[in-house]
Amino acid sequence: MSHGRKVTLIGRPVLEIEGLVGATGLSPLIGCSVVTSDPGLISAFMERWHSETSIFHLPVGELTITLNDVSSLFHLPITGALHSFYAFSVDETIFLLTELLEVSAEEARAETARSRGASVRLGWVRDIYEMRCQARRWIVAARAYLLHLVGYIFLLIRVQHMFMWCT
């Protein structure tokens, strides 16, 4: 599994949005990657992940991922107050897609239906990014780029933590 490969599909941000992406502090994520040739190993770790508690249950005990781990692995500063996230409804997702990525409600509805819930596919986000770059809609292009960049980062955090812990 490689988030780096997913980032390669979208490439580095175009020059016009490089500053916007850099200002978010998320630029270190562009180079993040975990490559493994053993998908069974990843599956075994994911089977031991309990999303309700955010803990891995292993034969040697419980293991959790801390903000310090995130900071160390991704070279991201952890500052400010902790924010509690909640899952978006499909309607909220459609609203945000129309407002922030400037897609029509029909496009957003079709994509959430394809994704079977309040989510979108990375390929769809890449297409939006490319279209917004062609239209010179730099703010919207930056939003699409950042959405793509963090698309699977939480899974990557889990995988990298496990490899670091096992070595």
Z-matrix of the N, CA and C atoms (Angstrom, degrees):
N
C 1 1.446
C 2 1.521 1 106.68
N 3 1.284 2 116.89 1 132.77
C 4 1.454 3 119.23 2 -177.74
C 5 1.519 4 110.75 3 -143.24
N 6 1.305 5 115.52 4 111.26
C 7 1.459 6 119.91 5 173.88
C 8 1.525 7 108.04 6 -66.49
N 9 1.333 8 116.54 7 -32.84
C 10 1.456 9 120.77 8 178.70
C 11 1.514 10 111.91 9 -57.37
N 12 1.329 11 117.36 10 -37.81
C 13 1.460 12 120.19 11 177.49
C 14 1.518 13 110.65 12 -65.91
N 15 1.327 14 117.22 13 -37.84
C 16 1.459 15 119.97 14 177.92
C 17 1.522 16 110.08 15 -65.19
N 18 1.326 17 117.10 16 -39.30
C 19 1.457 18 120.84 17 178.31
C 20 1.518 19 109.60 18 -66.51
N 21 1.340 20 117.53 19 -35.97
C 22 1.451 21 120.88 20 178.27
C 23 1.524 22 110.64 21 -60.78
N 24 1.323 23 117.04 22 -35.06
C 25 1.462 24 120.26 23 179.53
C 26 1.525 25 112.13 24 -61.47
N 27 1.303 26 117.18 25 -35.33
C 28 1.468 27 120.56 26 179.87
C 29 1.531 28 110.86 27 -94.13
N 30 1.321 29 117.67 28 -20.49
C 31 1.459 30 121.91 29 178.62
C 32 1.521 31 112.79 30 80.17
N 33 1.299 32 114.86 31 -177.52
C 34 1.459 33 120.39 32 175.25
C 35 1.527 34 107.51 33 -73.23
N 36 1.310 35 116.96 34 155.94
C 37 1.472 36 117.83 35 179.11
C 38 1.529 37 110.52 36 -62.92
N 39 1.319 38 116.10 37 144.70
C 40 1.459 39 119.19 38 176.46
C 41 1.527 40 108.59 39 -62.36
N 42 1.308 41 115.11 40 155.05
C 43 1.460 42 121.22 41 -175.15
C 44 1.531 43 112.34 42 -52.77
N 45 1.315 44 116.96 43 -36.97
C 46 1.465 45 121.28 44 -176.54
C 47 1.528 46 113.17 45 -65.96
N 48 1.339 47 118.37 46 -23.24
C 49 1.470 48 119.44 47 -179.78
C 50 1.528 49 112.86 48 -113.45
N 51 1.326 50 117.34 49 1.25
C 52 1.465 51 120.07 50 -178.56
C 53 1.523 52 111.96 51 -55.02
N 54 1.307 53 117.35 52 -43.77
C 55 1.459 54 121.32 53 179.27
C 56 1.523 55 112.54 54 -64.69
N 57 1.331 56 116.63 55 -39.26
C 58 1.464 57 120.46 56 178.37
C 59 1.525 58 110.93 57 -64.19
N 60 1.326 59 116.71 58 -44.05
C 61 1.466 60 121.03 59 178.82
C 62 1.525 61 109.73 60 -65.21
N 63 1.327 62 116.70 61 -44.02
C 64 1.461 63 120.79 62 179.12
C 65 1.515 64 112.71 63 -61.95
N 66 1.320 65 117.57 64 -36.14
C 67 1.460 66 121.66 65 -178.50
C 68 1.526 67 112.40 66 -65.57
N 69 1.327 68 117.66 67 -22.69
C 70 1.469 69 120.46 68 179.46
C 71 1.523 70 111.95 69 -75.42
N 72 1.337 71 117.36 70 -18.04
C 73 1.459 72 120.80 71 -175.42
C 74 1.518 73 112.75 72 81.57
N 75 1.328 74 118.10 73 6.53
C 76 1.464 75 121.38 74 -177.17
C 77 1.531 76 113.50 75 -96.03
N 78 1.320 77 117.88 76 0.73
C 79 1.464 78 120.45 77 -178.98
C 80 1.524 79 114.29 78 -54.55
N 81 1.349 80 120.39 79 -34.98
C 82 1.473 81 118.43 80 178.50
C 83 1.531 82 113.69 81 -59.75
N 84 1.317 83 117.52 82 -21.50
C 85 1.463 84 120.36 83 179.98
C 86 1.524 85 112.11 84 -68.08
N 87 1.321 86 117.84 85 -22.06
C 88 1.463 87 121.04 86 -177.26
C 89 1.521 88 110.68 87 -59.71
N 90 1.321 89 117.47 88 -36.68
C 91 1.458 90 120.62 89 -177.43
C 92 1.517 91 114.87 90 -92.23
N 93 1.329 92 119.16 91 2.56
C 94 1.460 93 121.83 92 -177.39
C 95 1.520 94 111.14 93 -71.98
N 96 1.333 95 115.41 94 136.64
C 97 1.456 96 119.08 95 178.69
C 98 1.515 97 109.88 96 -161.73
N 99 1.305 98 115.82 97 140.18
C 100 1.457 99 122.73 98 168.72
C 101 1.512 100 105.06 99 -126.95
N 102 1.307 101 116.56 100 122.19
C 103 1.451 102 120.19 101 179.59
C 104 1.518 103 107.68 102 -116.37
N 105 1.313 104 115.99 103 128.99
C 106 1.449 105 120.60 104 176.41
C 107 1.518 106 108.68 105 -139.09
N 108 1.301 107 116.12 106 145.62
C 109 1.459 108 119.43 107 178.16
C 110 1.522 109 110.56 108 -98.87
N 111 1.326 110 117.61 109 7.90
C 112 1.454 111 121.27 110 -177.26
C 113 1.523 112 110.88 111 -119.89
N 114 1.343 113 117.18 112 84.67
C 115 1.460 114 118.84 113 179.86
C 116 1.523 115 112.52 114 -63.42
N 117 1.346 116 117.42 115 -23.90
C 118 1.463 117 120.28 116 176.88
C 119 1.515 118 111.49 117 -62.98
N 120 1.328 119 116.64 118 -36.90
C 121 1.459 120 121.04 119 177.84
C 122 1.526 121 110.50 120 -63.11
N 123 1.336 122 116.42 121 -44.91
C 124 1.455 123 120.40 122 178.47
C 125 1.526 124 109.75 123 -62.25
N 126 1.327 125 116.61 124 -44.27
C 127 1.465 126 120.48 125 179.82
C 128 1.523 127 111.08 126 -60.59
N 129 1.329 128 116.67 127 -41.24
C 130 1.463 129 120.10 128 179.95
C 131 1.530 130 110.84 129 -62.32
N 132 1.331 131 116.82 130 -41.46
C 133 1.461 132 119.51 131 178.08
C 134 1.525 133 110.82 132 -66.51
N 135 1.321 134 116.56 133 -41.69
C 136 1.464 135 119.39 134 -177.49
C 137 1.531 136 110.98 135 -67.38
N 138 1.326 137 117.90 136 -30.06
C 139 1.466 138 120.11 137 176.71
C 140 1.524 139 111.47 138 -66.73
N 141 1.317 140 116.52 139 -24.70
C 142 1.464 141 120.62 140 -178.94
C 143 1.532 142 112.67 141 -92.85
N 144 1.329 143 116.64 142 0.07
C 145 1.465 144 122.05 143 179.37
C 146 1.520 145 109.15 144 -85.83
N 147 1.322 146 115.60 145 129.92
C 148 1.457 147 121.29 146 176.93
C 149 1.523 148 107.72 147 -113.04
N 150 1.319 149 115.76 148 104.74
C 151 1.464 150 120.43 149 -173.98
C 152 1.525 151 112.94 150 -66.21
N 153 1.338 152 116.96 151 -25.84
C 154 1.465 153 118.98 152 179.84
C 155 1.526 154 111.47 153 -64.47
N 156 1.327 155 116.15 154 -34.81
C 157 1.465 156 120.75 155 -177.73
C 158 1.522 157 112.94 156 -110.55
N 159 1.345 158 117.50 157 -6.57
C 160 1.467 159 123.04 158 -176.74
C 161 1.527 160 111.36 159 56.43
N 162 1.301 161 115.64 160 43.87
C 163 1.469 162 121.81 161 -177.39
C 164 1.525 163 109.07 162 -132.61
N 165 1.347 164 114.98 163 141.04
C 166 1.453 165 120.81 164 168.63
C 167 1.521 166 107.42 165 -87.07
N 168 1.322 167 117.32 166 132.43
C 169 1.459 168 122.00 167 175.07
C 170 1.527 169 107.36 168 -103.96
N 171 1.326 170 115.72 169 105.17
C 172 1.459 171 122.10 170 -176.57
C 173 1.521 172 110.31 171 -111.98
N 174 1.333 173 117.58 172 161.60
C 175 1.468 174 119.99 173 178.13
C 176 1.536 175 113.25 174 -57.84
N 177 1.333 176 116.82 175 -26.41
C 178 1.465 177 120.09 176 -179.11
C 179 1.524 178 112.73 177 -91.32
N 180 1.322 179 117.31 178 -2.67
C 181 1.466 180 120.87 179 178.97
C 182 1.513 181 111.50 180 136.08
N 183 1.314 182 115.15 181 -170.75
C 184 1.457 183 121.38 182 -179.27
C 185 1.523 184 110.25 183 -92.28
N 186 1.324 185 115.80 184 146.96
C 187 1.455 186 121.89 185 -179.33
C 188 1.516 187 108.20 186 -137.44
N 189 1.309 188 116.47 187 131.59
C 190 1.455 189 120.35 188 178.21
C 191 1.517 190 109.40 189 -125.16
N 192 1.306 191 116.51 190 162.70
C 193 1.457 192 122.73 191 179.65
C 194 1.521 193 107.46 192 -103.42
N 195 1.321 194 115.78 193 129.04
C 196 1.465 195 120.33 194 -177.96
C 197 1.523 196 110.88 195 -103.86
N 198 1.313 197 116.37 196 166.67
C 199 1.462 198 120.23 197 174.86
C 200 1.527 199 110.97 198 -62.76
N 201 1.310 200 117.53 199 -31.51
C 202 1.457 201 120.53 200 176.18
C 203 1.532 202 110.39 201 -63.25
N 204 1.337 203 116.87 202 -38.90
C 205 1.463 204 120.69 203 175.96
C 206 1.524 205 110.39 204 -60.99
N 207 1.318 206 116.63 205 -45.88
C 208 1.462 207 121.48 206 179.45
C 209 1.523 208 109.94 207 -59.40
N 210 1.304 209 116.41 208 -46.71
C 211 1.454 210 121.05 209 -179.87
C 212 1.527 211 111.60 210 -61.81
N 213 1.326 212 116.88 211 -43.83
C 214 1.464 213 121.07 212 -178.96
C 215 1.518 214 112.97 213 -68.04
N 216 1.331 215 116.67 214 -42.79
C 217 1.462 216 120.64 215 -176.15
C 218 1.523 217 113.06 216 -73.81
N 219 1.324 218 116.79 217 -36.27
C 220 1.456 219 120.07 218 -172.67
C 221 1.517 220 114.12 219 -111.09
N 222 1.317 221 117.27 220 1.58
C 223 1.466 222 121.89 221 178.96
C 224 1.526 223 111.19 222 55.27
N 225 1.343 224 114.58 223 39.30
C 226 1.454 225 120.69 224 177.88
C 227 1.519 226 109.16 225 -106.46
N 228 1.327 227 116.98 226 134.64
C 229 1.465 228 118.37 227 175.87
C 230 1.523 229 109.91 228 -71.69
N 231 1.302 230 116.47 229 135.74
C 232 1.459 231 121.71 230 176.00
C 233 1.524 232 106.09 231 -105.54
N 234 1.334 233 115.61 232 103.68
C 235 1.462 234 120.79 233 -176.15
C 236 1.517 235 109.53 234 -132.61
N 237 1.290 236 115.98 235 161.29
C 238 1.456 237 120.93 236 175.50
C 239 1.515 238 112.75 237 80.68
N 240 1.299 239 114.90 238 -174.93
C 241 1.462 240 121.69 239 -177.50
C 242 1.528 241 110.45 240 -78.76
N 243 1.311 242 116.26 241 148.99
C 244 1.453 243 122.36 242 176.13
C 245 1.518 244 108.93 243 -69.93
N 246 1.299 245 115.62 244 136.66
C 247 1.466 246 120.42 245 -178.77
C 248 1.523 247 109.20 246 -108.29
N 249 1.303 248 116.85 247 135.18
C 250 1.457 249 121.46 248 176.14
C 251 1.517 250 108.85 249 -93.16
N 252 1.312 251 116.05 250 125.47
C 253 1.449 252 121.18 251 179.83
C 254 1.518 253 109.82 252 -100.42
N 255 1.288 254 116.29 253 152.27
C 256 1.454 255 121.08 254 173.20
C 257 1.524 256 107.42 255 -128.70
N 258 1.288 257 116.18 256 157.05
C 259 1.458 258 120.93 257 -179.86
C 260 1.525 259 109.85 258 -72.06
N 261 1.329 260 116.44 259 133.41
C 262 1.451 261 121.41 260 176.81
C 263 1.522 262 110.22 261 -75.13
N 264 1.300 263 115.24 262 149.75
C 265 1.460 264 120.26 263 169.42
C 266 1.528 265 107.31 264 -81.08
N 267 1.312 266 116.82 265 166.72
C 268 1.464 267 120.77 266 177.58
C 269 1.528 268 110.00 267 -61.19
N 270 1.326 269 117.44 268 -40.87
C 271 1.469 270 120.43 269 179.97
C 272 1.525 271 111.72 270 -63.67
N 273 1.331 272 117.07 271 -40.72
C 274 1.471 273 120.15 272 176.99
C 275 1.525 274 110.51 273 -64.61
N 276 1.318 275 116.53 274 -40.30
C 277 1.460 276 120.96 275 179.19
C 278 1.527 277 110.34 276 -62.70
N 279 1.318 278 116.81 277 -45.29
C 280 1.459 279 120.91 278 178.70
C 281 1.522 280 110.54 279 -60.80
N 282 1.326 281 117.01 280 -43.32
C 283 1.466 282 120.87 281 178.26
C 284 1.531 283 111.00 282 -59.91
N 285 1.335 284 116.82 283 -47.45
C 286 1.466 285 120.18 284 -179.03
C 287 1.518 286 112.09 285 -65.06
N 288 1.323 287 117.56 286 -39.36
C 289 1.464 288 120.28 287 178.04
C 290 1.520 289 111.57 288 -63.15
N 291 1.320 290 116.66 289 -40.36
C 292 1.468 291 119.57 290 -179.99
C 293 1.526 292 110.95 291 -69.94
N 294 1.324 293 116.60 292 -39.27
C 295 1.464 294 120.06 293 -178.20
C 296 1.525 295 113.11 294 -75.68
N 297 1.316 296 117.09 295 -44.47
C 298 1.466 297 120.79 296 -171.20
C 299 1.528 298 114.05 297 -92.33
N 300 1.332 299 117.60 298 -33.10
C 301 1.466 300 120.14 299 -179.73
C 302 1.533 301 112.35 300 -105.97
N 303 1.322 302 115.60 301 0.48
C 304 1.462 303 122.18 302 176.30
C 305 1.524 304 112.89 303 54.80
N 306 1.346 305 116.21 304 43.75
C 307 1.460 306 120.60 305 172.10
C 308 1.523 307 107.39 306 -100.64
N 309 1.305 308 116.36 307 160.28
C 310 1.463 309 119.22 308 178.45
C 311 1.528 310 109.18 309 -73.30
N 312 1.307 311 115.49 310 158.29
C 313 1.469 312 120.17 311 177.86
C 314 1.526 313 110.33 312 -60.75
N 315 1.339 314 116.59 313 -35.01
C 316 1.467 315 120.15 314 178.82
C 317 1.526 316 111.05 315 -65.29
N 318 1.348 317 116.87 316 -43.45
C 319 1.473 318 120.48 317 177.72
C 320 1.526 319 110.48 318 -61.59
N 321 1.328 320 116.49 319 -45.28
C 322 1.461 321 121.23 320 -178.92
C 323 1.526 322 110.74 321 -64.50
N 324 1.306 323 116.95 322 -41.64
C 325 1.465 324 121.47 323 179.05
C 326 1.529 325 110.24 324 -64.29
N 327 1.319 326 117.37 325 -42.38
C 328 1.463 327 121.22 326 179.49
C 329 1.527 328 110.72 327 -64.13
N 330 1.332 329 116.82 328 -40.11
C 331 1.468 330 119.77 329 -179.04
C 332 1.523 331 111.59 330 -69.48
N 333 1.323 332 117.73 331 -42.06
C 334 1.465 333 118.70 332 178.42
C 335 1.525 334 110.73 333 -66.96
N 336 1.329 335 117.22 334 -32.07
C 337 1.471 336 120.22 335 175.92
C 338 1.529 337 109.95 336 -66.61
N 339 1.348 338 117.06 337 -42.91
C 340 1.466 339 121.38 338 177.41
C 341 1.525 340 111.31 339 -61.63
N 342 1.323 341 115.67 340 -36.74
C 343 1.467 342 121.14 341 -178.45
C 344 1.524 343 112.22 342 -86.08
N 345 1.319 344 116.11 343 -4.71
C 346 1.466 345 123.33 344 177.85
C 347 1.524 346 112.94 345 59.17
N 348 1.301 347 116.03 346 46.94
C 349 1.456 348 118.81 347 176.62
C 350 1.511 349 111.99 348 154.99
N 351 1.303 350 114.97 349 -161.16
C 352 1.464 351 122.04 350 -176.41
C 353 1.518 352 110.32 351 -86.02
N 354 1.330 353 116.57 352 56.08
C 355 1.466 354 121.38 353 179.37
C 356 1.516 355 109.09 354 -148.75
N 357 1.329 356 114.96 355 170.89
C 358 1.465 357 121.72 356 178.55
C 359 1.526 358 108.76 357 -135.58
N 360 1.320 359 116.06 358 160.71
C 361 1.462 360 121.56 359 178.31
C 362 1.531 361 110.14 360 -86.03
N 363 1.337 362 116.00 361 146.79
C 364 1.457 363 119.65 362 179.48
C 365 1.521 364 111.81 363 -62.25
N 366 1.324 365 117.32 364 -36.70
C 367 1.459 366 119.76 365 178.25
C 368 1.517 367 111.91 366 -60.77
N 369 1.319 368 116.87 367 -38.29
C 370 1.454 369 121.62 368 177.29
C 371 1.527 370 110.16 369 -64.93
N 372 1.324 371 116.24 370 -42.49
C 373 1.472 372 120.08 371 179.08
C 374 1.529 373 109.87 372 -64.18
N 375 1.341 374 117.54 373 -40.43
C 376 1.471 375 120.43 374 177.06
C 377 1.524 376 110.76 375 -60.35
N 378 1.326 377 116.66 376 -42.32
C 379 1.470 378 120.11 377 178.73
C 380 1.526 379 110.76 378 -61.97
N 381 1.315 380 117.39 379 -42.81
C 382 1.473 381 121.32 380 177.94
C 383 1.526 382 109.43 381 -61.37
N 384 1.329 383 116.23 382 -45.51
C 385 1.473 384 121.14 383 178.87
C 386 1.535 385 110.27 384 -55.92
N 387 1.323 386 116.53 385 -50.22
C 388 1.466 387 119.93 386 -178.37
C 389 1.525 388 111.82 387 -62.66
N 390 1.329 389 117.25 388 -41.80
C 391 1.464 390 120.40 389 179.12
C 392 1.527 391 111.09 390 -64.48
N 393 1.338 392 117.46 391 -39.85
C 394 1.467 393 119.81 392 -179.43
C 395 1.528 394 110.80 393 -71.05
N 396 1.313 395 117.47 394 -32.55
C 397 1.478 396 119.60 395 174.58
C 398 1.524 397 110.11 396 -65.90
N 399 1.333 398 117.45 397 -44.53
C 400 1.466 399 120.93 398 178.90
C 401 1.523 400 111.18 399 -61.44
N 402 1.338 401 116.00 400 -35.08
C 403 1.465 402 120.28 401 179.26
C 404 1.529 403 112.09 402 -83.85
N 405 1.338 404 116.52 403 -0.74
C 406 1.467 405 122.49 404 -179.15
C 407 1.527 406 112.00 405 60.31
N 408 1.317 407 116.56 406 35.87
C 409 1.472 408 124.13 407 176.83
C 410 1.519 409 105.98 408 -97.22
N 411 1.333 410 116.98 409 77.31
C 412 1.460 411 122.46 410 -166.76
C 413 1.524 412 113.48 411 -66.74
N 414 1.306 413 119.52 412 -39.03
C 415 1.465 414 121.52 413 179.60
C 416 1.522 415 109.84 414 -63.55
N 417 1.323 416 116.02 415 -45.13
C 418 1.464 417 120.67 416 -179.78
C 419 1.527 418 110.00 417 -67.88
N 420 1.327 419 116.74 418 -39.29
C 421 1.476 420 120.58 419 176.86
C 422 1.524 421 110.12 420 -60.89
N 423 1.321 422 117.13 421 -40.72
C 424 1.474 423 120.67 422 178.66
C 425 1.527 424 110.42 423 -63.82
N 426 1.320 425 117.25 424 -40.87
C 427 1.473 426 120.31 425 178.18
C 428 1.532 427 110.62 426 -61.50
N 429 1.330 428 116.58 427 -44.76
C 430 1.467 429 120.61 428 179.72
C 431 1.527 430 110.20 429 -64.12
N 432 1.325 431 117.10 430 -41.54
C 433 1.461 432 120.67 431 179.22
C 434 1.525 433 110.44 432 -61.28
N 435 1.319 434 116.63 433 -45.75
C 436 1.466 435 120.57 434 -179.18
C 437 1.523 436 111.83 435 -66.80
N 438 1.327 437 117.53 436 -37.23
C 439 1.462 438 120.41 437 176.54
C 440 1.524 439 109.74 438 -62.00
N 441 1.315 440 116.96 439 -42.80
C 442 1.463 441 121.11 440 177.93
C 443 1.529 442 110.24 441 -64.02
N 444 1.315 443 116.25 442 -43.15
C 445 1.461 444 121.85 443 -176.19
C 446 1.522 445 112.55 444 -60.10
N 447 1.313 446 116.78 445 -41.18
C 448 1.465 447 119.47 446 -177.46
C 449 1.524 448 112.90 447 -96.64
N 450 1.335 449 116.91 448 6.03
C 451 1.459 450 121.83 449 -174.71
C 452 1.513 451 115.21 450 -49.83
N 453 1.316 452 117.28 451 -47.82
C 454 1.461 453 120.17 452 -178.10
C 455 1.523 454 112.32 453 -119.78
N 456 1.293 455 117.08 454 22.50
C 457 1.463 456 119.23 455 -172.63
C 458 1.528 457 112.45 456 -66.21
N 459 1.308 458 119.40 457 -31.26
C 460 1.462 459 119.83 458 -179.26
C 461 1.517 460 111.45 459 -68.71
N 462 1.313 461 117.43 460 -37.05
C 463 1.461 462 120.22 461 173.70
C 464 1.520 463 109.67 462 -64.19
N 465 1.321 464 116.82 463 -42.78
C 466 1.457 465 120.78 464 179.26
C 467 1.522 466 110.95 465 -61.68
N 468 1.327 467 117.97 466 -38.95
C 469 1.467 468 121.16 467 177.69
C 470 1.522 469 109.30 468 -59.02
N 471 1.306 470 116.99 469 -46.26
C 472 1.466 471 121.08 470 -179.83
C 473 1.519 472 110.99 471 -60.89
N 474 1.327 473 117.25 472 -46.68
C 475 1.461 474 121.72 473 -177.02
C 476 1.522 475 110.33 474 -65.28
N 477 1.326 476 118.27 475 -47.00
C 478 1.462 477 120.16 476 -178.86
C 479 1.520 478 110.74 477 -63.68
N 480 1.315 479 118.01 478 -39.03
C 481 1.455 480 120.82 479 179.87
C 482 1.532 481 109.99 480 -61.70
N 483 1.306 482 116.56 481 -41.44
C 484 1.458 483 120.11 482 -179.51
C 485 1.521 484 111.66 483 -64.98
N 486 1.357 485 116.53 484 -42.76
C 487 1.460 486 118.74 485 178.90
C 488 1.524 487 110.69 486 -65.93
N 489 1.317 488 117.75 487 -39.13
C 490 1.453 489 121.09 488 179.05
C 491 1.528 490 110.01 489 -65.44
N 492 1.314 491 117.01 490 -40.53
C 493 1.459 492 121.84 491 -177.71
C 494 1.512 493 111.24 492 -68.30
N 495 1.351 494 116.41 493 -35.75
C 496 1.474 495 120.98 494 -175.85
C 497 1.519 496 112.63 495 -79.14
N 498 1.327 497 118.94 496 -15.62
C 499 1.458 498 119.62 497 -178.05
C 500 1.501 499 112.49 498 -91.37
